[in-house]
Amino acid sequence: MKKSLLILCTFTAIVITACKKDGQGNNPTTYPDMAEATDPAILMTTSDGVKVYNGGFGSAVAPDHSDPNVFYLLTDRGPNAAGSDNDAIIFGKADFTPEIGKFRLKDGKLVLEQTIELKNASGQKLNGLPNPAGQGATGEIAYDLTGKQIAPSADGIDSEGMVLAADGSFWISDEYGPHIAHFDATGRTIERINPFGSGTGGRKIPLVFAKRKPNRGMEGLTITPDGKTLVGIMQSPMFNPTKAAVSNSVVLRILTFEIATGATKQYAYLMDKPSLTGVSDIVAVNSTTFLTIERDGLYGGAPTNPSAFKKVFKISLNGATDISDATNGANGKLYNGKTVEELNDLAGLQSAGIAPVSKTLVVDLLKDLPTVYPHDKAEGLALLPGNILVVSNDDDFGVVDNGMGGFSAKILPTTNTVDHNSLYFIKIKL
């Protein structure tokens, strides 16, 4: 690489330049501090006039391998709200198909060029509905906006983590099973892997992962630079053995999955405090070093939320204890009769002889950016050449739960505008 290009790889409040040639093969690509998705289409309008946008892109972000101006962004299961019962989930659009959006960075904006709908192995569209018992059920019960109960679906996926493989296919993790699903470039399922072996292909991940907290499953997914190993992270401490037993735990699990053999390993990760929503994504730096993002549910930049938390950490698997269970028990490997989650914190892990992954702060989104970070959900991570970190937000389709089984517009307190998907480009030191 020419020395002159290295000089350009700096962070300013105006632009960020990546040490990667553009589509013509000549010059580095320049990124803005922030780029917002332009003019999202309206997905639906509720009976009381609330607009639900065809946004929702931002649960994960993956840069294109050949074009530095193209980014793939992922939706989750669709616009939803909490019902009156603890397990009830109101789906605004029950037939919504989770999808990948192909966005191009143009004139400082994100322009949606293509959507890739997720489909099963037969080519039928997937949906965002909860799974049946034995196939990834979380106990959530789906209803539509009229209060009618919706049957669970084996084709339901709550997509959250995403990897764009070198061959153009996608690996996606979800919050139901949890599942790790492999899709071809058109969105058609190649394989679906879960703790039950009920997916396409029949391969499994350890049974203990079925203890995930509802709506807090495998939130993040990445792949090592050699393309051989998937690395997933759970969003919150799993209900292992029960919800009450882990009420103050900060212990999460990382799973490594060798694509060729299906071999797995597990590691303990400590989030900063139990009140957080948890870890939203993970991205590989090399085969043992990764970046994670932890967050709460508060809006950034709002004067009423001085305690809001959105931080990126560097972690390393080097020296961490593999906590895999050779017997593949329902609760995983036990230590003095306790699950890893029951060990609660660093002191508990150390008392059991477990070393968690190491962790150091890289960037605080609420303090270290040249622009205000106004969102609640910092959810996707990607790493570009030149150590440029990309962070995407989940805009929840521009709506939030109105507390009555329906939707209100999702207004950012700092800007007083409806939340839309954005990418933030941040020069970091590794």
Backbone hydrogen bonds, N-H to C=O, Kabsch-Sander energy under -0.5 kcal/mol:
donor,donor_aa,acceptor,acceptor_aa,energy
5,L,2,K,-0.9
6,L,2,K,-1.1
7,I,3,K,-1.4
8,L,4,S,-0.8
9,C,5,L,-0.6
9,C,6,L,-0.9
10,T,8,L,-2.2
12,T,10,T,-0.5
12,T,15,V,-1.1
16,I,31,Y,-3.3
17,T,10,T,-0.8
18,A,16,I,-0.5
18,A,29,T,-3.0
20,K,18,A,-2.1
22,D,27,N,-1.5
25,G,22,D,-2.0
29,T,18,A,-0.6
29,T,20,K,-1.0
31,Y,16,I,-4.8
33,D,14,I,-0.6
35,A,423,L,-2.5
36,E,108,G,-0.5
37,A,421,N,-3.1
38,T,110,L,-2.5
43,L,41,A,-0.6
43,L,52,V,-2.3
44,M,52,V,-1.8
46,T,50,V,-2.6
49,G,46,T,-2.2
52,V,44,M,-3.2
53,Y,51,K,-0.6
53,Y,397,F,-2.6
54,N,41,A,-3.9
55,G,53,Y,-1.9
58,G,74,L,-2.0
59,S,56,G,-0.6
59,S,74,L,-2.2
60,A,74,L,-0.6
62,A,72,Y,-2.4
64,D,70,V,-2.6
70,V,67,D,-1.9
71,F,103,F,-2.7
72,Y,62,A,-3.2
73,L,71,F,-0.5
73,L,101,G,-2.6
74,L,60,A,-1.9
75,T,99,E,-2.2
81,A,90,I,-2.2
83,G,88,A,-2.6
88,A,85,D,-1.2
89,I,141,I,-2.8
90,I,81,A,-3.7
91,F,89,I,-0.6
91,F,143,Y,-3.3
92,G,79,P,-2.3
92,G,90,I,-0.6
93,K,79,P,-0.6
96,F,93,K,-2.1
100,I,116,I,-2.3
101,G,73,L,-3.5
102,K,114,Q,-3.3
103,F,71,F,-3.2
103,F,101,G,-0.7
104,R,111,V,-2.6
105,L,69,N,-3.4
106,K,104,R,-0.7
106,K,109,K,-2.9
109,K,106,K,-1.8
110,L,36,E,-2.4
111,V,104,R,-2.7
111,V,109,K,-0.6
112,L,110,L,-0.5
113,E,102,K,-3.2
113,E,111,V,-0.5
114,Q,102,K,-1.2
116,I,100,I,-3.1
117,E,115,T,-0.6
118,L,98,P,-2.3
119,K,187,G,-3.1
120,N,124,Q,-3.1
123,G,120,N,-1.8
126,L,118,L,-2.8
127,N,155,D,-1.9
128,G,96,F,-0.7
135,Q,132,P,-1.9
137,A,132,P,-1.1
141,I,87,D,-3.2
142,A,150,I,-0.5
143,Y,89,I,-2.3
144,D,148,K,-2.3
147,G,144,D,-1.8
150,I,142,A,-2.9
153,S,130,P,-3.0
156,G,153,S,-1.6
157,I,127,N,-2.2
159,S,157,I,-0.8
160,E,173,S,-2.8
161,G,173,S,-1.1
162,M,221,L,-0.5
163,V,171,W,-2.6
165,A,163,V,-0.7
165,A,169,S,-2.8
168,G,165,A,-1.9
170,F,183,F,-2.8
171,W,163,V,-2.2
172,I,181,A,-3.0
173,S,161,G,-1.8
174,D,179,H,-1.7
175,E,158,D,-1.3
180,I,193,I,-2.8
181,A,172,I,-3.5
181,A,179,H,-0.5
182,H,191,E,-3.4
183,F,170,F,-3.5
184,D,188,R,-2.7
187,G,184,D,-2.2
189,T,119,K,-1.1
190,I,182,H,-4.0
191,E,182,H,-1.4
192,R,200,T,-2.2
193,I,180,I,-2.8
194,N,203,R,-0.9
197,G,194,N,-0.7
202,G,199,G,-1.4
205,I,194,N,-1.0
209,F,206,P,-1.6
210,A,207,L,-2.0
211,K,208,V,-2.1
212,R,209,F,-1.4
213,K,216,R,-0.5
215,N,175,E,-0.5
216,R,213,K,-2.2
218,M,174,D,-1.7
219,E,217,G,-1.7
219,E,233,I,-0.6
220,G,233,I,-1.8
222,T,231,V,-2.0
224,T,229,T,-2.4
227,G,224,T,-2.9
230,L,257,F,-2.8
231,V,222,T,-2.5
232,G,255,L,-2.8
233,I,220,G,-2.0
234,M,253,R,-2.2
235,Q,217,G,-2.4
236,S,216,R,-0.9
239,F,211,K,-2.1
240,N,238,M,-2.4
246,V,242,T,-0.6
246,V,243,K,-1.0
247,S,244,A,-1.1
249,S,246,V,-1.6
250,V,344,N,-2.5
252,L,250,V,-0.7
252,L,269,Y,-3.4
254,I,267,Y,-2.5
255,L,232,G,-2.9
256,T,265,K,-2.5
257,F,230,L,-2.9
258,E,263,A,-2.9
259,I,228,K,-2.5
259,I,257,F,-0.6
262,G,258,E,-3.0
265,K,256,T,-1.4
267,Y,254,I,-2.0
269,Y,252,L,-2.2
271,M,250,V,-2.3
271,M,269,Y,-0.6
276,L,273,K,-1.5
277,T,295,R,-1.1
278,G,295,R,-1.7
279,V,235,Q,-1.8
280,S,293,I,-2.9
281,D,293,I,-0.7
283,V,291,L,-2.2
285,V,289,T,-3.0
286,N,289,T,-1.8
290,F,315,I,-2.3
291,L,283,V,-2.8
292,T,313,F,-2.4
293,I,281,D,-1.4
294,E,311,K,-2.8
295,R,278,G,-2.1
296,D,309,F,-1.7
300,G,375,H,-1.7
302,A,299,Y,-0.6
305,N,302,A,-2.1
308,A,305,N,-1.7
311,K,294,E,-2.2
312,V,363,V,-3.0
313,F,292,T,-2.4
314,K,360,T,-3.2
315,I,290,F,-3.0
316,S,358,S,-1.3
317,L,288,T,-2.5
320,A,317,L,-2.2
321,T,355,A,-2.7
323,I,266,Q,-2.3
323,I,321,T,-0.7
326,A,324,S,-0.6
328,N,325,D,-1.4
332,G,329,G,-1.2
333,K,323,I,-0.6
335,Y,338,K,-3.1
338,K,335,Y,-1.6
343,L,339,T,-0.9
343,L,340,V,-0.8
344,N,341,E,-1.3
345,D,343,L,-2.1
349,L,345,D,-2.4
350,Q,346,L,-2.9
351,S,347,A,-2.1
352,A,348,G,-0.9
352,A,349,L,-0.9
353,G,350,Q,-1.5
354,I,349,L,-2.7
355,A,353,G,-0.5
357,V,268,A,-2.5
358,S,316,S,-1.5
360,T,314,K,-2.4
362,V,312,V,-3.1
363,V,312,V,-1.5
365,L,310,K,-2.1
365,L,363,V,-0.7
366,L,310,K,-0.6
367,K,364,D,-1.6
368,D,364,D,-3.1
378,A,376,D,-0.8
379,E,377,K,-0.8
379,E,392,S,-2.3
380,G,392,S,-1.9
382,A,390,V,-1.7
384,L,388,I,-3.2
387,N,384,L,-0.8
388,I,384,L,-1.3
389,L,387,N,-0.7
389,L,426,I,-3.4
390,V,382,A,-3.0
391,V,424,Y,-2.2
392,S,380,G,-1.9
393,N,422,S,-1.2
394,D,377,K,-1.9
395,D,393,N,-0.7
398,G,395,D,-1.9
399,V,396,D,-1.6
400,V,408,S,-2.7
402,N,406,G,-2.1
408,S,400,V,-2.4
410,K,398,G,-2.4
411,I,409,A,-1.1
412,L,417,T,-3.1
416,N,412,L,-3.0
417,T,412,L,-0.5
419,D,410,K,-2.6
423,L,35,A,-2.9
424,Y,391,V,-2.4
425,F,33,D,-2.1
426,I,389,L,-2.8
426,I,424,Y,-0.5
428,I,387,N,-2.6
